[in-house]
Each structure stands twice: as C-alpha cells, then as structure tokens.
C-alpha cells in the first residue's frame, strides 16, 4: 500500500489542529481529504472534458475523424 509522506512543514499545523479538535491526526487528515477531494475531482473532470472537447474540435477542423 502506498503511504505518502506529509510535508514536514505541515505536521506542526496538523498537530495543533488535532489537539484543538481532540482527535487522532489520522482521523483529522482523513476528514480534511474527504471534504476537499470531491471538489478537486470534479474540477479535474471538467478539465478533462474540456480537453476532450478541444481535441474533438481540432480533429474535425483538421478533417480527422468526427461525423
């Protein structure tokens, strides 16, 4: 299983927040990621769709494929 290393500069901030919320740091980080990931994934999906649409338009303009 891949275990990414958290930047050292973030650890003290996470630790202080963990103390304030009185929860384990893993639970804190999981909560942060769960709240942010859906928006990031949606944004990346929109970018991928836009790139796909541009590629299709370019292909049509260049006479490559399309209907």
Buried (B, 14 or more C-beta within 10 A) or exposed (E): EEEEEEEEEEEEEBEEBBEEEEEEBEEBBEEEEEEEEEEEEEEEEEEEEEEEEEEEEEEEEEEEEEE
